[in-house]
Amino acid sequence: MELAISNSKEKLSVSEAVFGREFSEDLVHQVVVAYRNAGRAGTKAQKTRAEVNGTTKKSKKQKGGGARHGALTAPIFVGGGVTFAAKPRSFEQKVNRKQYRAAIAAILSELNRQGRLKIVDAFDVSESKTKGLLAKLKELELGRRPLIVTEEASEHLYLSARNLPYVQVRDVQGLDPVSLVGADSVLVTTDAVKKIEEWLA
């Protein structure tokens, strides 16, 4: 299959398996959730009634004092333990390499079908100026949340996009499913397309 190159009459020949794959919502959802869970710290910790630092002495006399209860470390009291206390744990989900690559290809294919994938010969800025990058993005009409994918993101490009909260810059090695799914449009250079094909083939 062929993809049109913006501001050019030429077309780029690409793999049908990478940019023409059928979309699988279940697979993409599984990979996106697994990717986000892998970034969770999982360090939340609470104390059970056995771990709370406090006396276990009976708080009041057995009769004539209303409710009969022992230690104030019980969960029903303020400052007591937590009934089902959270403990540090890993949220990691296993996703094999074949699934991950298939999900990336499915997302790229769906972006292409929706007209949200734009190919350019090259994309860079000559200096680390946010104003210059904004002018280039406006010309290409990429929407509010663009993702720029280059073979190797230059320092000028990275620094220019750093102050723009909705603009993301990735090289091919740093491409991930969450950034692809969250972008309004994805701008990819021809060199990056070739490298993505090598990676996903």
C-alpha positions in Angstrom: 0.0 0.0 0.0 1.0 3.6 -0.4 0.8 6.6 1.9 0.6 10.2 0.7 3.4 12.5 1.8 2.3 16.0 2.9 3.3 18.9 0.6 4.6 16.4 -2.0 3.3 14.7 -5.1 5.2 11.5 -4.2 3.9 8.6 -2.3 5.6 6.3 0.2 5.3 2.5 -0.2 4.6 0.9 3.1 3.8 -2.6 4.5 0.1 -3.6 4.5 0.7 -5.6 7.7 1.8 -2.5 9.6 -0.3 0.3 8.2 -3.3 -1.7 6.8 -3.9 -4.1 9.7 -7.5 -4.8 11.0 -8.2 -2.9 14.2 -8.7 -5.0 17.4 -10.2 -3.0 20.2 -9.7 -5.8 22.8 -6.0 -6.2 22.0 -5.3 -2.4 22.0 -7.2 -2.0 25.3 -5.2 -4.8 26.9 -1.9 -3.4 25.8 -2.7 0.2 26.8 -3.9 -0.9 30.3 -0.8 -3.1 30.7 1.5 -0.2 29.6 -0.1 2.2 32.1 -0.1 -0.3 34.9 3.6 -0.9 34.4 4.2 2.7 35.3 2.2 2.5 38.6 4.4 2.7 41.8 2.2 0.3 43.8 3.7 1.7 47.0 0.5 2.5 48.9 0.5 1.0 52.4 -2.0 1.1 55.3 -1.9 -0.4 58.7 -4.2 -3.2 60.0 -5.4 -3.1 63.6 -2.5 -5.3 64.6 0.0 -2.8 63.2 -1.4 0.4 64.6 0.7 1.8 67.5 -1.7 2.0 70.4 -2.7 0.3 73.6 -4.8 -2.8 73.4 -6.2 -2.1 76.9 -10.0 -2.2 77.2 -11.2 1.4 76.6 -14.1 1.4 79.1 -15.7 -0.8 81.6 -17.8 -3.8 80.4 -21.2 -2.7 81.8 -22.9 0.7 82.0 -20.7 2.4 79.4 -22.8 1.9 76.3 -21.2 -0.2 73.6 -18.9 -3.0 74.9 -15.6 -2.8 73.1 -12.0 -3.5 73.7 -9.0 -1.8 72.1 -9.2 1.6 70.4 -7.0 0.3 67.6 -10.1 -1.4 66.0 -11.2 -0.1 62.6 -14.5 1.4 63.9 -12.5 4.1 65.8 -10.8 7.2 64.5 -7.1 6.4 64.4 -7.6 2.7 64.4 -6.4 0.2 61.8 -7.9 -0.3 58.3 -10.1 -3.4 57.8 -8.6 -4.4 54.4 -5.4 -2.5 54.5 -3.6 -1.8 51.2 -0.1 -3.2 50.9 2.7 -2.6 48.4 2.2 -4.7 45.3 3.1 -4.8 41.6 0.4 -3.9 39.0 2.4 -5.4 36.2 0.5 -7.4 33.5 2.3 -9.7 31.2 2.0 -8.8 27.5 4.3 -10.7 25.1 6.3 -9.0 22.4 4.0 -10.3 19.5 0.9 -8.8 21.2 2.6 -5.5 21.8 3.8 -5.1 18.3 0.4 -6.1 16.9 -1.3 -3.5 19.0 1.0 -0.7 17.8 0.4 -1.8 14.2 -3.4 -1.8 14.8 -3.3 1.7 16.2 -1.2 3.1 13.4 -3.5 1.4 10.8 -6.6 2.9 12.5 -5.0 6.4 12.6 -4.3 6.0 8.8 -7.9 5.0 8.1 -9.2 8.0 10.0 -6.9 10.4 8.3 -5.0 11.3 11.5 -1.6 10.0 10.3 0.5 12.5 8.4 3.7 11.6 6.6 6.4 14.3 5.9 9.9 14.0 4.4 11.5 15.6 7.4 10.5 17.6 10.5 12.9 19.7 12.6 13.5 23.2 14.0 16.7 25.1 13.5 16.7 26.5 17.1 15.2 25.8 20.5 12.2 28.2 20.1 8.6 27.3 20.9 7.3 30.0 18.6 9.0 28.4 15.6 7.6 25.0 16.4 4.1 26.4 16.8 4.3 28.1 13.4 5.2 24.8 11.8 2.5 22.9 13.5 -0.1 25.5 12.5 0.9 25.1 8.8 0.3 21.3 9.0 -3.1 21.6 10.9 -2.3 18.8 13.3 -5.0 19.6 15.9 -4.6 20.4 19.6 -2.8 17.3 20.7 -0.2 16.3 18.0 2.4 13.6 18.4 5.6 14.1 16.4 7.6 10.9 15.6 11.0 11.2 14.1 13.8 8.6 13.7 15.9 10.4 16.3 14.4 13.5 18.0 16.9 16.3 17.9 17.6 18.4 21.0 16.2 21.6 19.3 12.9 19.8 18.6 12.6 18.3 22.1 13.4 21.6 23.8 11.0 23.6 21.6 8.1 21.2 22.5 8.9 21.0 26.2 6.7 24.0 27.2 3.7 22.9 25.1 1.6 20.7 27.4 -0.3 18.9 24.6 2.6 18.4 22.1 4.6 15.2 22.4 7.8 14.4 20.6 9.0 10.8 20.4 11.7 8.9 18.5 10.8 5.5 17.2 12.4 3.7 20.2 10.3 5.8 22.6 7.0 5.2 20.7 4.3 3.8 23.0 0.6 2.9 22.7 -0.6 5.4 25.2 0.9 8.4 23.4 -0.5 7.1 20.0 -4.0 6.6 21.4 -4.1 10.0 23.1 -3.0 12.1 20.1 -5.4 14.0 17.9 -3.0 13.4 15.0 0.4 11.8 14.5 3.1 13.3 12.3 5.7 10.8 11.2 8.8 11.4 9.1 9.6 9.0 6.2 12.8 7.8 7.9 10.7 7.0 11.0 8.2 5.1 8.9 10.9 2.8 7.6 12.3 2.2 11.1 8.8 1.5 12.4 8.3 -1.1 9.6 11.6 -2.8 10.5 10.5 -2.9 14.2 7.0 -4.2 13.6 7.7 -6.5 10.6 
